[in-house]
Amino acid sequence: MKEMKLTPMSNEVFTYVKENGGRISVDEICEAVGRPPRSVNANVTDLQKKGLVIREKVDGEGEDAKKITYVVLTDAGKDFENPQE
């Protein structure tokens, strides 16, 4: 099987999720890495295609609350170590 590598920006998102409990909202990731949702979501899609994370949508609280998207590590994500270049 070919060794899987992450781009620096996908690795930043992956590492944040892994080091902070394995289930983090996209909004929190954006705040932590200082990037907009569009950028972070592109990395989450990359990680999802690699089988390392899934997206979990949860209803927010209150009448006008929007859904909150969480990024959750899969079993493969929990075991994955990004190879160093």
C-alpha positions as semicolon CSV with decimal commas, in nm:
position;residue;x (nm);y (nm);z (nm)
1;M;0,000;0,000;0,000
2;K;0,130;0,344;-0,092
3;E;0,236;0,564;0,196
4;M;-0,015;0,844;0,251
5;K;0,113;1,196;0,310
6;L;-0,078;1,507;0,407
7;T;-0,025;1,856;0,275
8;P;0,105;2,102;0,537
9;M;-0,238;2,268;0,568
10;S;-0,429;1,938;0,592
11;N;-0,174;1,818;0,846
12;E;-0,230;2,133;1,053
13;V;-0,606;2,061;1,067
14;F;-0,554;1,688;1,130
15;T;-0,301;1,748;1,407
16;Y;-0,530;2,001;1,581
17;V;-0,822;1,756;1,579
18;K;-0,605;1,465;1,696
19;E;-0,440;1,662;1,978
20;N;-0,768;1,808;2,104
21;G;-0,985;1,506;2,169
22;G;-1,062;1,380;1,818
23;R;-1,393;1,567;1,778
24;I;-1,375;1,940;1,709
25;S;-1,615;2,185;1,543
26;V;-1,509;2,342;1,214
27;D;-1,556;2,687;1,375
28;E;-1,310;2,600;1,651
29;I;-1,056;2,467;1,401
30;C;-1,086;2,790;1,198
31;E;-1,021;2,998;1,508
32;A;-0,728;2,781;1,617
33;V;-0,548;2,778;1,281
34;G;-0,643;3,133;1,179
35;R;-0,800;3,039;0,847
36;P;-1,148;3,086;0,699
37;P;-1,406;2,805;0,687
38;R;-1,365;2,762;0,310
39;S;-0,994;2,683;0,353
40;V;-1,045;2,452;0,652
41;N;-1,334;2,269;0,485
42;A;-1,114;2,198;0,181
43;N;-0,863;2,032;0,416
44;V;-1,140;1,839;0,593
45;T;-1,259;1,710;0,253
46;D;-0,903;1,598;0,176
47;L;-0,879;1,419;0,512
48;Q;-1,223;1,265;0,461
49;K;-1,125;1,127;0,119
50;K;-0,822;0,966;0,284
51;G;-1,050;0,802;0,544
52;L;-0,896;0,985;0,841
53;V;-1,200;1,189;0,951
54;I;-1,575;1,212;0,906
55;R;-1,805;1,514;0,929
56;E;-2,079;1,501;1,188
57;K;-2,359;1,761;1,169
58;V;-2,541;1,841;1,491
59;D;-2,835;2,076;1,546
60;G;-2,735;2,389;1,733
61;E;-2,932;2,509;2,033
62;G;-3,206;2,772;2,011
63;E;-3,469;2,853;1,749
64;D;-3,243;3,018;1,492
65;A;-2,940;2,800;1,554
66;K;-2,757;2,663;1,254
67;K;-2,619;2,311;1,235
68;I;-2,273;2,269;1,384
69;T;-2,028;2,060;1,185
70;Y;-1,781;1,853;1,384
71;V;-1,472;1,688;1,244
72;V;-1,432;1,344;1,403
73;L;-1,133;1,112;1,373
74;T;-1,201;0,767;1,232
75;D;-1,021;0,461;1,369
76;A;-0,773;0,500;1,081
77;G;-0,725;0,865;1,179
78;K;-0,655;0,774;1,540
79;D;-0,378;0,540;1,425
80;F;-0,237;0,759;1,145
81;E;0,106;0,920;1,176
82;N;0,197;1,165;0,899
83;P;0,536;1,061;0,761
84;Q;0,805;1,326;0,783
85;E;0,956;1,442;0,457
